Amino acid sequence: MSEEAPVTLPAMIAIDMDGTLVHPEGHVTAANCKALQRARDAGSRIVIATGRRHNYAMKVLREASMQLGDVVLSSNGAVARTIEGTLLFRQTMPLDTSRWLCSRLQGYRNALVLTFDVDNSIGSDEPGTLVLEDFDHVHRSIQRWVDSNARYIQRVKPIENALREWHLPIQAMLCGSVERMLAAEAHLTGAHGGTLELFRTEYPARDLCILDIMPAGVSKGSGLETLLARAGLTPSSLMCLGDNWNDLPMLELARWPVLMGNAPEALLRLAYERGWSVMPRHDRDAVAQAIHQRFDAATAALTEPHA
């Protein structure tokens, strides 16, 4: 009896947004949309795995020909919703941990933003989704993001006053220069006793770093494990595409990890060491190139005779 042919088509494809799927001009190109449809037509499930919260991700995805079967894994794996907004799961940061974090970050509070999963009846964010103490500092660091989200931001001082047992954040975020965020990460590392996960997203050309602070055990990788299990799948059928350190947990999980050429140098070196696929920069339709390469290879493998 001949052996069963190995699985060569990904049953699930998880794709980061900023720096990966989304062009620097802020849209998803026609080539990338076409590649996603090719994958759907072949039976692959599409998951958009992003550090953005759901509704901020949808600002771009609504114009990207997304389909009803697609899933948005947002806030670095804390929340999963269908593309139309139906909640699949949500992870929040415990009250004691949230209070400890705010206290620990006394020297960084002007760079701190708390994110809450606050949707109204029509699936849009409400004011208070984003809470901070110092509007001006955050605005200087990430001006475009603040301008886009101004209607959802509330200034609360002290920021602890935004925390309630029934109103818990899904993540915290620090933003600033790479040097300052590395210092903040070092300040938190080890001190939290395993109650948090820390993920950096670096933009060296802008001297900007985002430090995402997640509940323990929450990452893009953990969120994808949950989605895989719900679909009756395993990581052996998972393809992941990303460009930054917050994508590392899902890239390490996947059978087919793909890194964009615009990734930080240290992450690119890691990818080469591990034999991961490294594509051109994301502004050259690298997502489309990676998907077509994978599906072309799968088609060729399926047409080859097996002993």
Backbone torsions as a table, in degrees:
resi	resn	phi	psi	omega
1	MET	NA	133.9	-180.0
2	SER	-73.6	151.5	177.8
3	GLU	-73.1	148.9	177.3
4	GLU	-67.2	137.6	-179.9
5	ALA	-64.2	140.2	-179.8
6	PRO	-66.7	153.2	176.8
7	VAL	-68.5	125.3	-179.1
8	THR	-121.2	-9.7	178.1
9	LEU	-103.8	129.8	176.1
10	PRO	-68.7	130.8	176.6
11	ALA	-82.1	-20.8	176.5
12	MET	-139.7	136.1	178.0
13	ILE	-123.8	119.0	179.7
14	ALA	-106.7	129.6	-172.2
15	ILE	-131.8	124.8	172.5
16	ASP	-67.1	158.6	-179.9
17	MET	-94.7	-78.6	-172.3
18	ASP	-68.6	125.5	-177.3
19	GLY	86.0	-2.1	-178.9
20	THR	-131.1	-79.2	-177.9
21	LEU	-77.3	-35.4	-171.8
22	VAL	-90.8	127.4	177.2
23	HIS	-63.1	151.3	178.6
24	PRO	-54.2	-23.9	178.4
25	GLU	-81.6	-1.6	171.1
26	GLY	98.6	16.6	-179.7
27	HIS	-134.0	167.2	174.0
28	VAL	-97.5	124.2	-174.0
29	THR	-70.7	160.2	178.4
30	ALA	-60.6	-36.8	179.8
31	ALA	-64.0	-42.1	178.4
32	ASN	-67.0	-41.0	177.5
33	CYS	-60.7	-42.2	-179.5
34	LYS	-64.2	-39.0	179.0
35	ALA	-66.8	-39.8	176.9
36	LEU	-61.1	-39.9	179.8
37	GLN	-67.7	-36.7	175.6
38	ARG	-58.6	-43.1	179.8
39	ALA	-64.6	-43.8	177.7
40	ARG	-60.0	-44.7	-177.9
41	ASP	-61.2	-27.5	178.3
42	ALA	-87.4	0.0	175.8
43	GLY	102.4	4.5	-179.4
44	SER	-79.5	142.6	173.0
45	ARG	-88.5	135.5	-178.2
46	ILE	-102.7	126.2	175.5
47	VAL	-122.7	124.3	173.1
48	ILE	-91.9	111.6	-175.1
49	ALA	-107.4	108.6	-168.1
50	THR	-135.8	155.4	171.6
51	GLY	-78.3	-16.0	176.6
52	ARG	-66.3	153.4	168.6
53	ARG	-74.9	165.7	-169.5
54	HIS	-56.2	-53.5	-173.0
55	ASN	-70.8	-27.2	174.7
56	TYR	-72.4	-34.4	174.2
57	ALA	-64.6	-38.9	-176.6
58	MET	-67.8	-18.7	175.1
59	LYS	-56.8	-33.7	178.4
60	VAL	-94.6	-42.2	-171.8
61	LEU	-69.2	-24.7	177.9
62	ARG	-60.8	-25.8	-179.5
63	GLU	-100.6	13.1	-171.7
64	ALA	-114.2	23.1	176.1
65	SER	56.5	37.8	176.9
66	MET	-70.7	154.2	-175.1
67	GLN	-113.4	161.3	-174.7
68	LEU	-61.0	-27.9	179.9
69	GLY	-80.6	-6.6	-178.3
70	ASP	-76.5	154.0	-178.7
71	VAL	-124.3	142.6	173.0
72	VAL	-108.7	114.6	174.2
73	LEU	-97.3	103.4	-168.5
74	SER	-110.0	174.7	179.6
75	SER	48.8	47.6	177.1
76	ASN	55.4	35.8	174.1
77	GLY	99.8	-0.2	-177.7
78	ALA	-76.4	-28.3	-175.0
79	VAL	-135.0	139.6	172.6
80	ALA	-127.9	130.6	176.0
81	ARG	-136.1	152.9	169.6
82	THR	-67.9	166.6	-176.2
83	ILE	-62.4	-25.9	178.2
84	GLU	-88.4	-0.9	171.3
85	GLY	107.8	-0.6	178.6
86	THR	-67.8	126.3	-177.6
87	LEU	-72.2	129.6	175.3
88	LEU	-100.4	-44.2	172.5
89	PHE	-163.2	161.4	180.0
90	ARG	-148.0	137.2	175.8
91	GLN	-117.9	131.2	179.3
92	THR	-117.3	162.1	178.7
93	MET	-87.6	126.6	-178.5
94	PRO	-57.0	153.3	-176.4
95	LEU	-59.9	-47.1	-179.6
96	ASP	-61.2	-40.6	179.1
97	THR	-65.5	-42.1	-179.8
98	SER	-62.4	-43.7	179.3
99	ARG	-65.9	-41.6	178.3
100	TRP	-61.5	-42.7	-178.5
101	LEU	-60.9	-47.2	179.6
102	CYS	-60.0	-40.0	179.1
103	SER	-67.4	-41.5	-178.2
104	ARG	-65.2	-27.9	-174.1
105	LEU	-96.3	31.9	-179.0
106	GLN	-52.7	-40.6	-177.8
107	GLY	-80.5	-2.3	-176.3
108	TYR	-128.3	11.6	-173.3
109	ARG	-63.5	-25.7	178.4
110	ASN	-72.2	-11.4	178.8
111	ALA	-107.7	6.8	-170.5
112	LEU	-97.2	133.4	173.1
113	VAL	-129.2	130.9	172.2
114	LEU	-100.0	136.1	179.4
115	THR	-112.6	129.1	177.1
116	PHE	-115.0	147.1	178.0
117	ASP	-89.9	85.4	-174.0
118	VAL	-116.7	103.4	178.2
119	ASP	-115.1	143.2	173.8
120	ASN	-90.9	-171.5	-172.4
121	SER	-67.5	-18.0	179.2
122	ILE	-106.7	15.4	172.7
123	GLY	79.7	19.7	177.4
124	SER	-108.1	153.3	177.6
125	ASP	-65.0	153.2	175.7
126	GLU	-109.1	156.6	169.4
127	PRO	-54.7	136.9	-174.7
128	GLY	99.7	-2.9	172.4
129	THR	-61.3	-36.1	179.7
130	LEU	-120.3	128.4	-176.6
131	VAL	-127.4	133.8	178.0
132	LEU	-146.9	168.1	175.5
133	GLU	-98.7	-39.0	-171.9
134	ASP	-119.1	96.3	-179.0
135	PHE	-64.7	-43.2	-172.0
136	ASP	-63.9	-43.9	-178.5
137	HIS	-64.7	-46.7	-179.9
138	VAL	-62.7	-39.0	179.4
139	HIS	-62.3	-38.6	178.1
140	ARG	-65.7	-34.3	-177.0
141	SER	-77.3	-45.0	-175.1
142	ILE	-134.8	66.9	-171.8
143	GLN	-59.1	-46.6	-176.5
144	ARG	-63.3	-40.2	179.2
145	TRP	-64.1	-45.4	-179.6
146	VAL	-62.9	-44.2	-179.8
147	ASP	-61.4	-39.4	-179.4
148	SER	-70.4	-26.0	-173.8
149	ASN	-112.3	10.9	-171.9
150	ALA	-55.0	-36.7	-176.3
151	ARG	-70.1	-17.1	-177.8
152	TYR	-101.4	-3.8	-175.1
153	ILE	-90.9	134.8	170.3
154	GLN	-121.8	138.5	175.4
155	ARG	-95.2	119.7	-178.9
156	VAL	-127.8	124.5	-179.0
157	LYS	-136.4	119.2	0.0
158	PRO	-73.0	152.9	-174.2
159	ILE	-64.0	-23.6	178.0
160	GLU	-58.9	-24.6	-178.9
161	ASN	-66.4	-13.4	177.3
162	ALA	-83.3	-9.4	-174.2
163	LEU	-92.3	132.5	175.0
164	ARG	-142.2	158.3	177.9
165	GLU	-58.5	-31.5	-179.3
166	TRP	-97.7	2.8	-176.8
167	HIS	-139.2	82.9	-172.7
168	LEU	-112.8	144.2	-179.9
169	PRO	-73.3	151.4	172.1
170	ILE	-90.5	-19.7	175.2
171	GLN	-167.0	163.9	169.4
172	ALA	-119.5	157.2	-178.3
173	MET	-140.0	136.7	169.2
174	LEU	-114.8	143.3	178.0
175	CYS	-138.1	144.5	179.8
176	GLY	167.7	-162.7	180.0
177	SER	-64.7	157.2	180.0
178	VAL	-58.8	-43.7	-178.3
179	GLU	-62.1	-44.3	-178.2
180	ARG	-67.9	-38.5	-179.5
181	MET	-71.7	-32.6	173.5
182	LEU	-64.4	-38.3	176.9
183	ALA	-65.9	-40.4	178.2
184	ALA	-64.4	-41.3	178.1
185	GLU	-61.7	-43.5	178.4
186	ALA	-64.3	-35.4	179.5
187	HIS	-64.6	-32.6	-178.5
188	LEU	-90.4	-31.4	-173.2
189	THR	-59.2	125.7	178.7
190	GLY	86.3	-32.6	-176.3
191	ALA	-71.4	-25.7	-174.8
192	HIS	-84.2	-3.2	174.9
193	GLY	61.6	31.7	177.3
194	GLY	81.1	12.2	-179.1
195	THR	-90.8	-2.5	-177.2
196	LEU	-138.0	159.9	169.9
197	GLU	-120.0	138.3	-177.7
198	LEU	-117.8	131.2	-179.5
199	PHE	-135.3	127.5	178.7
200	ARG	-96.6	142.0	166.8
201	THR	-125.5	116.5	-172.7
202	GLU	-107.9	139.9	173.0
203	TYR	-128.5	78.4	-172.2
204	PRO	-57.7	-34.9	-177.9
205	ALA	-63.7	-25.1	179.5
206	ARG	-104.3	3.3	-173.0
207	ASP	48.1	49.2	-178.8
208	LEU	-126.5	137.9	175.5
209	CYS	-137.8	136.4	173.1
210	ILE	-107.9	124.9	175.5
211	LEU	-108.3	108.6	178.0
212	ASP	-89.7	133.5	-177.2
213	ILE	-118.6	114.8	-170.5
214	MET	-114.4	159.1	171.3
215	PRO	-58.8	154.7	-179.0
216	ALA	-54.6	134.4	175.9
217	GLY	81.0	1.3	-177.2
218	VAL	-101.0	127.8	177.4
219	SER	-160.6	173.4	173.3
220	LYS	-61.8	-33.4	178.2
221	GLY	-66.1	-45.5	-178.8
222	SER	-66.5	-38.7	177.8
223	GLY	-62.6	-40.4	178.7
224	LEU	-69.0	-35.4	175.1
225	GLU	-58.9	-41.5	178.3
226	THR	-64.7	-45.0	-179.7
227	LEU	-65.7	-39.3	176.8
228	LEU	-61.1	-46.8	-178.6
229	ALA	-61.9	-41.0	179.1
230	ARG	-63.1	-30.7	-179.2
231	ALA	-90.9	0.2	-178.4
232	GLY	71.5	30.3	-177.7
233	LEU	-116.2	170.6	176.4
234	THR	-128.3	166.1	178.6
235	PRO	-60.7	-15.5	178.6
236	SER	-66.9	-10.3	178.2
237	SER	-116.7	19.1	-174.3
238	LEU	-105.8	133.2	171.4
239	MET	-115.3	133.0	-179.7
240	CYS	-129.2	139.7	179.1
241	LEU	-127.2	127.6	-178.5
242	GLY	-153.9	-178.0	-176.2
243	ASP	-142.9	-1.5	-172.5
244	ASN	-147.1	178.0	-171.5
245	TRP	-65.0	-30.3	178.3
246	ASN	-70.8	-10.3	175.0
247	ASP	-88.6	-10.0	-173.9
248	LEU	-56.8	-44.8	-179.5
249	PRO	-58.3	-37.3	-179.9
250	MET	-78.5	-33.4	176.8
251	LEU	-64.7	-39.1	178.2
252	GLU	-69.1	-25.9	179.9
253	LEU	-76.6	-33.1	-166.5
254	ALA	-76.5	150.1	169.6
255	ARG	-71.3	-35.4	-179.6
256	TRP	-120.7	85.5	176.9
257	PRO	-84.9	137.1	-177.8
258	VAL	-132.0	127.3	-179.7
259	LEU	-113.6	139.0	177.5
260	MET	-75.0	151.0	-179.0
261	GLY	-70.0	-13.0	178.1
262	ASN	-90.9	10.1	178.3
263	ALA	-65.9	158.8	174.9
264	PRO	-56.7	148.9	-174.2
265	GLU	-56.8	-42.0	-178.2
266	ALA	-65.2	-35.4	177.9
267	LEU	-72.4	-36.5	175.0
268	LEU	-61.6	-42.5	178.4
269	ARG	-61.3	-41.3	178.4
270	LEU	-61.9	-42.3	179.6
271	ALA	-61.9	-44.0	178.8
272	TYR	-64.0	-40.7	179.0
273	GLU	-61.1	-35.5	-176.3
274	ARG	-91.8	-2.9	178.0
275	GLY	76.7	24.0	177.8
276	TRP	-76.0	158.1	173.9
277	SER	-71.0	132.6	175.8
278	VAL	-120.7	123.0	-174.9
279	MET	-101.6	175.4	171.7
280	PRO	-65.1	-177.3	178.5
281	ARG	-65.4	157.5	-174.7
282	HIS	-68.4	-18.8	178.8
283	ASP	-79.3	3.7	178.1
284	ARG	-114.3	32.5	178.8
285	ASP	55.5	43.2	-176.9
286	ALA	-65.4	-31.5	176.1
287	VAL	-62.1	-46.3	178.5
288	ALA	-60.8	-43.5	179.7
289	GLN	-60.6	-43.6	-178.0
290	ALA	-65.5	-43.4	-179.6
291	ILE	-65.5	-45.3	179.9
292	HIS	-63.4	-40.2	177.5
293	GLN	-59.9	-45.5	-178.5
294	ARG	-64.5	-43.1	-177.0
295	PHE	-76.6	-31.7	173.5
296	ASP	-64.9	-42.9	178.4
297	ALA	-64.1	-39.5	179.5
298	ALA	-65.4	-41.9	179.1
299	THR	-62.0	-42.6	179.3
300	ALA	-64.0	-40.8	-178.7
301	ALA	-66.5	-36.9	-177.6
302	LEU	-71.2	-24.0	-179.6
303	THR	-89.1	-9.8	178.7
304	GLU	-78.4	142.2	177.1
305	PRO	-70.1	145.3	178.8
306	HIS	-111.0	139.8	-177.4
307	ALA	-65.8	NA	NA
